[in-house]
Amino acid sequence: MRFLLDQAQSEFGRTLDRMLGAADTPGAVRAWARGEPGPGRALWERLAEAGVTGLAVPEAYEGVGPLPVELAVACVELGRHAAPGPWAETAAAAVLLTASPAAGDWLPRIASGQAMVTVAMADAGPYALDADAADAVLAVRGEELWLVPGHGPVRASLDPARRLAPPLPGGERLARGAAVAAAAARAADWAAFATAAQSLGAGLALLDRTVAYVKQRTQFGRAIGSFQAVRHQLADVLIGVEFARPLLHGAAVALAAGGPGAGAEVAAAKVAAGDAAYAAARTALQLHGAIGYTDEYDLSLWIRKARALRGAWGSPSVCRARVLASSRPLPPAAARSVTRSTS
């Protein structure tokens, strides 16, 4: 099956690419890592005007969604430009809040970009991403959804622009019951899906930058991109990225349909995109040589992000286990038929 974007979706991606390319996104990333969210918040507001923050918010709450395909398009561009902020977590918060009476208060603000919201769930680890810059932190505790009063000290991350902090106990309980648990499961899938899309975008950026570099860098009087070993490395990265793309689009279709198998589709997309981006980061680091290790060189922004995104909202081992768990054995009659046909 082929998953192709329509004209409007493709133009949406190109528009975001132009918008992010015209902004000083690397400068915003570095400021965000220093705990100065001003430039990143300004970028957030511009992207909200383009509709990005409303893609996971239902139309009943002034959003334009839920639109997982368009969210994938947006998050690929966010990853391609290493845009800072809790994009996946705010999308997850939009899904979570649909199970709460507070939806009418928060979802319109999320859709308009006025509220940057992050979340903390037990399955995703003890920290909330960018809690120090967010307007609110939501925490799922069992079958209860809480608006927490703040966060603890910010901890170091593989990616300095991904600032992790533990949510404080207590706060205001927004909802409780089985509906919260069900919404939390859906929210985790949306967060993993958005993270996979960002990983794909980071992998594309790393590949593009490395291809451009090996065309310029010379060794023994020739561009190193002309060496067969270098070409093979880049070809492997390209294959990984392009194999991850249809899995991401397939997961988007599954999320839109809302079937029981959507979680496994998301897990497959995430492990493929995460591994592809990680391979792109390793190859970029090697082929750039010594400059690839420097903080001052912009390549480091994507290298670190690719590694951090790979483990966020489901490590590769967790995602693979989920995909395997979704596979059901054949019924006995079908199994006997397969055995006869292959014997």
N, C-alpha and C positions, 0 to 999 in steps of 0.2 A: 504494500500500500504506500502511496506517495502522499506526503503532507505538504501542500504548497500554500503560501500566504496569498490572499487576494490583493488587488491593487491598493485598496485603502489601507490594509495592514502593512504592506510594504512601504507605502508613503509615510505612514505613521513612524515606522522605524527610521526612515531617512530623515524625517523632520527632527526626531530626537537626536540623531547622530550629528546633524548640523548644529543644533542648539548646544549640545554638550561640547562639540568641537570648537565652537566660538567662545565658550567660557574658559576661564583659567581653572579647569578641573583639577590638574595636579596641585596647584596652589591651594585650592579648597581642601584637598585630601590632606596635605601636610598641615594646614591649619587645624583641621579636625583632629589629627593625631596629637597635636599639642594641647588639645582641650579648648580650642577657639572655634566654636561652631558657626560663627557669623557667616563666612562665605559659603559654607555648606548649606545653611538654612536658606540663604538667598537663592542658591541653586535649586533647593527643594521647592521653593515657592514658584520659580519659573517652570519647573517640570509639572507642578500641580496645575498651573494655568493651561498646560498642554493636555491635561486629563489623566496623567499617570496615577495620581493618588486616588482617583475614583474608580479604577478598573476592578477592584475587588469589592467595592461598595454597591449594594443593590440600588436599583433605580428608585425604589420606594424611599430611600434615605439620601436622595440627591446625588447618587453616584451614577455611573454608566454601566455597571456590571451586574453580576460577576462575568468577567470576560477573560478567561485564562489564556486564550490565544494572544490577545492584545497585551496581557500582562507579560507573557513570555517575550514578545517583541520588545517591550519597554525594558525589561530586566536584562536582556541581551545587550542592549545599548548602554545601560547603566554599568554592566560589567566591562563592556568594551572600553569605557572611559573611566573606569574605577571610581565612579561617583560615590561619595561617602553617605552614610546614613542608614537607618534601619528600614530599608525598603521592604525586604521580605517580612520583617516583623510587623510592620504597619499593615501589610496585606493580611497577615495572620490575625492581627487585632480586629480588622474589619469582619473577618469570618467569626471570630469569637464573640463579638458584641451582638451578633444577630440572635444569640441565645439570652440576651440580657434586656431588661426593661430600660437600661441606659442607652440602648441603641439610638434612640431618637436624639439624645444629647450629643453623642460622640461621633456617630457615623457621618453626619453632614459636615462636621468639622474636619474629619479625616479626608473626605472626598474633596473638599475645597483646599486642602493643604494647610489649614490653620492649626491642625493638631498632628504632631509627629508622635506616634505611639509605639512603644516596644513591649515585648511580652517575655515572660519567664514561665517555662513549663518544665516539669520534672524530667520528662523524656529527652528534653533538649539541653539538659545541664543546669547547673545552679545559678547561672548568670543571665542577665538581661543585656542585650546589645545596645550600646549608646544610651544607656539610661540617664547619663549626665546631661545629654543634649535633648532628650525627648520631653514632650509635654506631659506625658503620663506613662506609667508602667503598670501593665496588667499582669497578674499572676494567677495561674491555675493551680489550685491546691485540692487534689482529689476531685470532687464534683462541685467545687466552688470556684467562682470567678471573683477576684479581688482587684480593686484599684488601690495599689500600695502607696504608702505615704512618702516613699523616697528610695534611696539606694545606698549601699555601702561603698567602700573605697573602690576606685577603678583599678582593675588588675591588668597586667601586661598580656598582650595577645601576640600571636604570630604576625598579625597585621596590625601595626600601630594605629591605623585608622578604624579598627574594629575595637571599640572600647567596651570592656566587659565589667559589669558591676553586679553584685548580688542584691536582689530586692529586699527591702526591710520587711519584717513581719508586721502583721496588723493591717490597718487601712479600712477601706469601705467595701463591704461585700456587695457585689453587683448582681449575682445570680447564684443559684445552687440547683442541684438535681442532675438527672440523667441527661437532660438537654445540654448542660455545660460540658459533660464528658464527651458527648457526640460532637459538639461544636469544636472542642479542643482537638479531637482526632482530625477533623476536616481542616482546622487551622494549621496543624502541623504539616499536613500534606501540602497546603498552599505555600507555607514557608519553605518547605523543602523544594517545591517546584520553582519558586522564585529564585532560590539560591542556586539551583541547577542552571537556570537561565543566565544568571550572573556569571557562573563558572564558564559557561559556553562563551559568553562575551569576552571574558578575560582571556580565554584560550585563543580566541580570534585575534585579539589585540597583540598578544605575545607572538603569535605566528606572523602577523603582518609586520611588526617591528623587527623581528628577527630576519625575515626575508629581505626587508629593505637594508638591514645592516650588512648581511653577507654579500650583497651586491656591491657595497662600497668598500668593505674591508679587503685589503689585498695582502697576499702572502706569496712569496716566490714569484712576484711579478704578475700574479693573477688574482682576480676576485675569489675569495674563499667559497662563494656560492657556486663556483664552477666545479668544485671538487665533488666527486661522486659520493663520498662518505657524508658530506654536509647535505647534499640533495636527499639522500636516503633518510637522514634524520628528520628533515623538514617534511618529507613525504609521509613518514609515519605519523607526525603530528597532525598533518592535514587529514589523513584518514581517520584518526581518532576524533577530531572535531566534527568532521562531516558525518560520521556514524552516530555521534551523539545528537545531532540536530533533529533527525526524524523521531528519535525517542522522546525528545523534549516536546515536539509537536504532537506526537501521539499521546503523551501525558496530558497535554492541554485539552485535547479532544475528550479524553477520559474524564478529566475534572469537569468539563462542561456538561457531559452526560450524567455525571453524578453516580455512576455505577459502583458496585462493591469492589471492583478490581482497580479502581483509580489509584489507590495507594501503592500497589505494586508497580503500576505504570510510572508513577512519580519516582519510586525508588530506583527503577531501572534507568530512568533519565538522569537521575542525580549521580548515580555511580559512574555512568558513562561520561557525563559532562565533567564531573570532578576529576576523573582519571585523565581525560583528555587535556584539561587545563593544567593539571599537575605535570603531565608529560611535556606540554608546551613550555611551562616554566623551567623545567630542568634543561630542556634543549636550548632555550633562550639564554639561560645562564651560562651554559657551556660555550655556545657559539659567540657570545659577546665577550668572552674572556674576562679579564680583570675588571673591566668597567661594569660588568653585570653585578658585581658584588657591592658596588658603592651606593650609599643612601642618596647621594645627590643626583644620581642618574635616574630618570623617571621610570626606567624599566623595573626598578625595585618595587614600585607601587603595585604592579600587576603580579610580579613573582610572589610577593607576600600574600596578596589577596587570593591568588589561586590556591595556595596551600591552606589558608584559613577556611575558605569556602568549601574545600573538599571535605572537611570534618564537621562543618556546621549543619545542623538539622538532619543528622544521620550520617555516620561514618560509612566508608565503603563497605566494611564488613556487615554493618547493620543493614544497609540497603540491599546487599546481596542476599542476606538471610531472609529479608522480607520478600524478595522476588522468588526465592526458592520455596518459601512457605506458601506462596500463592499457587504453586504448581500442584495440581491434583492428580493422583494416580488414576490410570484408566480403569474403568469397570472391568470385572473379571472376564466377561464375554468379549469385550473389545481387546483386552490383553491377550486372550487366546487367539483371536483373529490375527493380531499383529505377529504373534509368535509363529503361526502357521505360514504367514506370508513371507517371513524372513528366514525360514528354515530350509 
